């Protein structure tokens, strides 16, 4: 499965928010989130808004449409 990456640093890991409980995920080539945590998510976890995602490795934030092919 091909994954998309951060346009700034190339990381394939993203989070749904910078603060509080978050969802950690990768984004597949069809722009569908692939959640990294198999456990059920708590109600406090911020859902994935594909217009506002955050790179898990650098300061980039933006929409899933801005992601690039993984290197």
QUIURTA-V955090 format. One record per helix or strand of 2 or more residues. SS is the DSSP state (h for helix, s for strand). FROM is the first residue (numbers start at 1). TO is the last residue. Records with the same first field share a line. If there is no record, write none. Layout:
SS->FROM-TO, FROM-TO
//
This chain:
s->3-5, 14-15, 24-28, 33-35, 53-55, 61-62, 68-69
h->64-66
//
